[in-house]
């Protein structure tokens, strides 16, 4: 098996991209938990629905940035080939 240095870098880039996409698990779980707690809070106090919803959506938007950063890193690793001639 003859693997060149460039092939090794491509393989490591693919593995790194896969690991970077694991960053999408955290925001998914966090947003689900936030939505569940937001729904239960609205059920307990329907009068504060707009405040609860806006706070929940702001928190979910902040949590989503980590998933988007992981996606950007994965796309850079997959599509930017620094050693191509």
C-alpha positions in Angstrom: 0.0 0.0 0.0 1.6 3.2 -1.2 0.1 6.3 0.4 1.6 9.7 -0.6 1.7 12.6 1.7 -1.0 14.4 -0.1 -3.4 11.4 0.2 -2.6 11.2 3.9 -3.6 14.9 4.2 -6.8 14.3 2.3 -7.7 11.4 4.6 -6.9 13.4 7.7 -9.0 16.3 6.4 -12.0 13.9 5.9 -11.6 12.5 9.4 -11.3 16.0 10.8 -14.5 17.1 8.9 -16.4 14.2 10.4 -15.2 15.1 13.9 -16.1 18.7 13.3 -19.7 17.7 12.4 -20.0 16.1 15.9 -20.4 19.7 17.0 -23.9 19.6 15.7 -25.0 17.2 18.4 -24.7 19.7 21.2 -26.9 22.5 19.7 -29.5 20.0 18.8 -29.8 18.6 22.3 -29.6 22.1 23.9 -32.3 23.5 21.6 -34.6 20.6 22.3 -34.1 21.1 26.1 -34.7 24.8 25.7 -37.9 24.3 23.7 -39.2 21.8 26.2 -38.6 24.1 29.2 -40.0 27.0 27.2 -43.2 25.1 26.5 -43.6 24.1 30.1 -43.0 27.7 31.2 -45.7 28.9 28.9 -48.0 26.2 30.2 -47.4 27.5 33.8 -47.7 31.2 32.9 -49.5 31.8 29.6 -49.4 35.6 30.2 -45.6 35.7 29.8 -45.6 33.8 26.5 -44.0 36.6 24.4 -41.2 37.2 26.9 -40.5 33.5 27.3 -40.6 32.9 23.5 -38.2 35.7 22.7 -35.8 34.7 25.4 -35.9 31.1 24.3 -35.3 32.0 20.6 -32.4 34.2 21.5 -30.8 31.4 23.5 -31.4 28.9 20.7 -29.8 31.3 18.2 -26.7 31.6 20.4 -26.5 27.8 20.8 -26.8 27.3 17.1 -23.6 29.2 16.4 -21.5 26.3 17.6 -23.1 24.0 15.1 -22.6 26.5 12.3 -18.9 26.9 13.3 -18.5 23.1 13.1 -20.2 23.1 9.7 -17.9 25.8 8.4 -14.8 24.0 9.7 -15.9 20.8 8.1 -16.5 22.5 4.7 -13.1 24.2 4.8 -11.5 20.8 5.6 -13.3 19.1 2.8 -13.1 21.7 0.0 -10.0 23.8 0.6 -7.0 21.8 -0.7 -3.9 23.7 0.2 -1.4 21.3 -1.5 -2.9 21.1 -4.9 -0.5 22.3 -7.6 
